[in-house]
Amino acid sequence: MSIFSKFFGRKSEKTEENIPNHERGKYMPEMKLPVDERFTINFKANGGKFLYCENIEEVQESFNAILEENQWHNDKVFIIDPRLAELFKDFNLNASHNLSESTYFLSTCEYLISDDGSLLISSNQIAEKKLIELPDNFIIYATTSQFVETIGEGLKGIKAKSTTKIPTNITTIKHFKTADDKDFLTYGSSSKNLYLLLLEDL
């Protein structure tokens, strides 16, 4: 059974692992949730939209649902990674390298940070662009093997898998907003309306 089936499915028994901390003994240590569950809880609390997919077909179905929901089928998409253009080639994406005319940004990320529900990205995904320069709408494609506990662990991972040079412009996306969020407190910020397409690959 996948880790997410357990998380989203029905719970039949109350085991020690899912007993709330306040119901455990006074001197028992706090139970620490697995990295996938912690990320999901924190990511949603940050305002992100999460779509769990068991295979590539579900990824494409979810991607289509996002386009339908927002009426983005004919809109221009800012895309840097050619692998994503290939993955979603059946959608005849209206790709653009012009940020000002792009409705949404389609990308991958480096890691998914469980402790705070953020996404770690670098120049591999956004080149040398600043977050505030990118479109307000993000669709991020990631896999369950990209979960790490902390930002520090993610930075070590980036360094370890860099065969030539370490990517620059490393940052996190943590605060998300809805597509119609007009709150003046978010004006000029790098908050994004973000969808995460997460593929089970473990």
C-alpha positions in Angstrom: 0.0 0.0 0.0 1.4 3.4 -0.9 2.2 5.9 1.8 -0.5 8.2 0.5 -3.2 5.6 0.4 -2.7 5.2 4.1 -2.8 9.0 4.6 -5.9 9.7 2.5 -7.7 6.4 3.0 -9.9 5.2 5.8 -8.3 4.3 9.2 -9.7 1.1 10.6 -7.8 0.9 13.9 -6.4 3.4 16.3 -2.7 2.4 16.6 0.0 4.0 18.6 1.3 5.7 15.5 -1.9 7.7 14.9 -2.9 8.4 18.5 -2.9 12.2 19.0 0.0 13.5 21.2 -2.5 14.9 23.8 -3.9 11.4 24.3 -0.5 9.8 24.9 1.1 9.5 28.3 2.4 12.7 29.9 6.1 11.6 29.7 5.9 9.8 26.3 7.9 11.5 23.6 6.1 13.4 20.8 5.3 11.2 17.8 7.0 12.4 14.6 5.0 11.9 11.4 6.6 10.5 8.3 8.2 13.0 6.0 5.4 12.6 3.3 2.6 13.3 5.8 4.4 16.2 7.4 5.0 17.8 4.0 1.4 17.3 3.0 0.0 18.9 6.1 2.5 21.9 6.0 2.1 22.4 2.3 -1.7 22.6 2.5 -1.4 24.9 5.6 0.8 27.2 3.5 -2.0 27.4 0.9 -0.6 25.0 -1.7 -2.9 22.8 -3.9 -1.8 19.1 -3.8 -2.6 16.4 -6.4 -1.3 13.0 -5.6 -0.8 10.7 -8.7 0.1 7.0 -8.8 1.2 7.0 -12.4 2.0 9.2 -15.4 -1.6 8.8 -16.7 -2.9 10.3 -13.5 -0.3 13.1 -13.7 -1.6 14.1 -17.2 -5.2 13.8 -16.1 -4.6 16.1 -13.1 -2.7 18.5 -15.3 -5.6 18.6 -17.7 -8.0 19.2 -14.7 -5.9 22.2 -13.6 -6.0 23.7 -17.2 -9.8 23.1 -17.3 -10.4 24.6 -13.9 -8.5 27.8 -14.7 -9.3 27.9 -18.5 -5.6 27.9 -19.3 -5.7 25.6 -22.4 -5.0 28.4 -24.8 -2.9 30.6 -22.5 0.8 30.9 -22.8 3.0 28.9 -20.4 6.5 29.8 -19.3 8.6 26.6 -19.5 12.3 26.1 -19.3 12.7 22.3 -18.9 12.4 20.5 -22.2 11.6 17.3 -20.4 8.3 18.8 -19.2 7.5 20.0 -22.8 7.9 16.3 -23.8 5.9 14.9 -20.9 2.9 17.2 -21.7 3.4 17.3 -25.5 -0.1 15.9 -26.1 -1.6 19.1 -24.7 0.0 21.3 -27.5 1.3 23.7 -24.9 1.5 27.3 -26.0 5.1 27.7 -24.7 6.7 31.1 -24.4 10.0 32.5 -23.2 8.3 35.8 -22.6 7.5 36.2 -18.9 5.1 39.2 -19.3 2.7 37.3 -21.6 2.8 33.9 -19.7 -0.2 33.0 -17.6 1.5 30.2 -15.7 4.9 28.6 -15.1 5.4 24.8 -15.5 8.4 23.5 -13.7 10.1 20.8 -11.6 11.8 21.5 -8.3 14.9 20.2 -6.5 13.3 18.9 -3.2 10.1 19.0 -1.2 10.9 20.1 2.4 8.8 18.3 5.0 9.5 20.5 8.0 7.9 23.6 6.6 6.0 22.4 3.5 8.2 24.4 1.1 9.6 23.7 -2.3 13.4 24.0 -2.9 14.3 25.3 -6.4 17.4 26.5 -8.1 18.8 27.8 -11.4 18.0 24.4 -12.8 14.4 25.3 -12.7 14.2 29.1 -12.9 17.6 30.1 -14.4 18.6 33.4 -12.9 15.1 34.7 -12.6 13.7 36.1 -9.3 10.5 34.5 -8.0 8.7 37.9 -8.2 9.5 38.0 -12.0 7.8 34.7 -12.7 4.1 34.3 -13.4 1.7 34.3 -10.4 0.5 30.8 -11.2 2.8 27.7 -10.8 2.3 24.1 -11.7 5.1 22.0 -10.2 5.8 18.4 -11.1 7.7 16.4 -8.5 8.1 12.8 -7.2 7.9 11.2 -3.8 11.6 10.4 -3.9 12.2 14.2 -3.6 11.1 14.4 0.0 13.7 15.6 2.5 13.3 16.6 6.2 15.0 20.0 6.1 16.4 22.7 3.8 19.9 21.7 4.9 19.3 18.2 3.8 18.0 19.5 0.4 21.1 21.7 0.0 23.3 18.6 0.6 21.4 16.7 -1.9 21.8 19.4 -4.6 25.6 19.5 -3.9 25.8 15.7 -4.0 24.1 15.3 -7.4 25.9 18.2 -9.1 28.4 16.5 -11.4 29.8 19.7 -12.9 29.0 22.8 -10.9 26.5 23.5 -8.1 23.4 25.4 -9.4 23.0 29.0 -8.3 19.9 31.0 -7.4 18.8 28.5 -4.8 15.6 29.5 -3.0 12.4 28.1 -1.5 8.8 28.7 -2.3 6.8 28.6 0.9 3.9 31.1 0.9 1.0 30.4 -1.5 -2.1 32.2 -2.4 -5.3 31.6 -4.3 -5.8 32.7 -7.9 -8.2 35.5 -6.8 -6.2 36.6 -3.7 -6.1 40.4 -3.9 -5.0 41.0 -0.3 -2.9 44.1 -0.2 -0.6 42.3 2.3 0.6 40.0 -0.6 1.1 42.9 -3.0 4.6 42.9 -4.4 5.5 39.6 -2.7 6.6 36.4 -4.3 3.5 34.4 -3.1 2.3 32.1 -5.8 -0.9 30.3 -6.7 0.7 26.9 -6.8 -0.4 23.4 -7.8 1.8 20.4 -7.0 1.6 17.3 -9.2 3.2 14.6 -7.1 4.0 11.3 -8.7 4.5 8.2 -6.5 7.9 6.7 -7.6 9.0 4.8 -4.5 
